[in-house]
Amino acid sequence: MFGFTHGCLTMYRWDELNAFFKKSGAEIIFGLNALTGRSIKSDGSAVGAWNYTNAESFISYTVKKNYSIYGWELGNELCGSGVGTRVAAAQYASDTISLYNIVKKIYSSSETKPLVIAPGGFFSENWFKEFVHKTGNSVDAITHHIYNLGPGVDSHLIEKILNPSYLDGEAKTFNNLQSILKSSATPAVAWVGESGGAYNSGRNLVTNAFVFSFWYLDQLGMASSYDTKTYCRQSLIGGNYGLLDTTTFVPNPDYYSALLWHRLMGRNVLSTSFSGTKKIRAYTHCAKQSEGITLLLINLDNSTTVEINVTFNNTSGLDHKYTHKTKVIRLLEGSTSEITREEYHLTAKDGDLHSQIMLLNGKILTVNSSGDIPSLEPLLVNSSKPIIVAPLSIAFVQMPYVLPACS
């Protein structure tokens, strides 16, 4: 399909790749060809059972070589109406059960078993509902893809990224998938298996520039708030949406956004309400590496500086209120008079949203001559002072207050 020639992954190349994986410490999920053995009908559907002979042989080889695989995923964008072709939910469920049985058999003597992951495509409510129901306990993660900004050639991408109503539109997908999982007996959890925002390789100086961190971090926050367990970014290297520059391999802005998220945002998500302008996006997690909480604050407004005053209440959640450019977050009991917080403010070089250079607390983030990532040093601020979030900027704020949900 799509004019691609026949390709083959040789075992020599697989050996080389695994040497790289081991050196990098990466967790590997391998996508298996789910079209093998099927025939494509005139209506665009792919019919027949999956021929798993080659996949079974490949998995066996991988186990014999003692290569570490985090998960095996079946297929790519074949659910719902599909991309290029499609497979019916009932057939896909049957094929996923076949993969589960293969993995169970081949890894029978292994201490750990990789995850079985599917379907890896765009969310279609009825298709996913049938698939989840019919796979039962044979799938560990339900993956869906997100390219909600449309094609990369769209000249209005930045308008969409800075439009809070447009960003809110993806919440329906997260919510509907969670409803399906919660109403079924499946133990599977929701993953975003692939997301690059704008399909067909994104757009140069947009999806690889500072402005894209507004979309990316908002996606991470929103996905987490709907109990999404894993979010896979398209891509590390490749297209115009890579975390690394395709020519120099130096980090693009989203690399640093992802790194700060990884270091600061823990797995426990706190319910965060906000009343006021939608130009402020706010998400809160328990802190990852220390006691307390981490706030992610995204200011989509191009002219308003937001002052955030922190007070406390007797509830277990976070209540965000906004009045005259002042946002009040009410937290648990405690005193701010002698407590400092850590702030990480992200801005674009010279205020240019198209810039591929990101500043952390006013300092350019760049690798040194050896290619080492710079240290990401916070500002230490007395917690009695308001948090200042500049126009078109992002702030991570780590606050050393222990909530029951984080203890």
ABEGO torsion letter per residue (X at the ends): XGGBBBBBBBAAAAAAAAAAAAAAGBBBBBBBBAABGBBBBAAGBBBEBBBAAAAAAAAAAAAAAGBBBABBBBEBGABEAEBGBBBBAAAAAAAAAAAAAAAAAAAAABABBBBBBOAGBBBBAAAAAAAAAAAEAABABBBBBBBAAEBAABAAAAAAAABAAAAAAAAAAAAAAAAAAAABABABBBBBABBAGBBGGEBBGAAABAAAAAAAAAAAAAAAAAGBABBBBOBABEEAABABBAAAGBBBAAAAAAAAAAAABBABBBBBBBBEBAABBBBBBBBAABBEBBBBBBBABAABBBBBBBBBBABABBBBBBBGGBBBBBBBBEBAAABBBBBBBBBBBGGBAABABBBBGGBBBBBBAAGBBBBBBBBBBBAABBBBBBBGBBBBBBBBBBBAAAX
